[in-house]
Amino acid sequence: MAPLLTAYVSGSALDDAHRQQLLAWELADPRRAVAWGITAENGAAQIEERLGWLQTLAAHHHTLPLPPAPMERYLGLYWRLWVPLALTLKQARDAQAGPLIQGVLGGQGTGKTTLTLILRHILQVMGYRAVGLSIDDIYKTYRDRQALIQVDPRLRWRGPPGTHDIDLGLATLAQIRAAKAGEAVALPRFDKSLHGGEGDRTDPEWVQDVDILLFEGWFLGARPIDPAQFDQAPPPIVTEADRQFARDMNAELVTYLPLWDGLDRLMVLCPADYRLSKQWRKDAEHQMKAQGKTGMSDATIDAFVDYFWCALHPELFIAVLKRDGEHVNLVVEIDRDRTPRAIYSPALAII
């Protein structure tokens, strides 16, 4: 596949045999083909459309938020994920009257923020106005979180259920949907550098004529589970205090369901092994230190990540979403090298 695509974006023509090779490669992965809506019958048209956009995007590659490198380095991601996903969002937007609200759940290191930025650029080239919103943007204010810590010291770090302003999130989604042509809508924004790193709400970003809202977060779309599962929970939920914290966070998750119900679609990005998230965070901190910057120690990272795994453990809350065809439209499993290992739709494929 790679040599064909490299030759194509370099200006070489592809003949029918080459196109058949690309189609055969797509159909060889039935789960991914089903997720992208590719069949033997429509495959030729699908391949042609994707090739057309790949050629168009070649002129815009330098605008994408990526480390500087020729487009050829990223062709696998363009072909397997970025272009077909953007086309899927385009089609979903065209199928409804108002803005599309796409949820993106992804833990640390899965690339959810980078993916949303890339999709925004690609969709802009396709003629669609896409904007991003993070669940971090609807954190409670610094003052409210300080008051919250007085009530529940376990919420010492922002991020777990209970540290967000659900009403702000609901109002934002409602305003995006209701806005008329040319009407400005305020997207909340959060500055993590304020108050010595504790963070606080900052001035909103005003947007208008939104076609697609990409709403991302580390537990966005996660749903409460049976509390009995915490009786035999995986590490680091080991003490009774850990189990009580997990139960309380599970109960708090109920208050987020109205927000999740405001999504039109939900995509889940998850490591093939959830423990990769911790190693990826360590790798990033090691790289920062190598560049002479400050970074967290491995022990601090372990404590930080374990805190969030105690709150909402990936094995309990994310794994179940990979099989949830009712609420999840797409799953992208991320391999150790940060490339997609598997792409499928729970509603359409047997996992």
Order of alpha helices (4+ residues) and beta strands (2+ residues): alpha-alpha-alpha-alpha-alpha-beta-alpha-beta-alpha-alpha-beta-beta-beta-alpha-alpha-beta-alpha-alpha-alpha-beta-beta
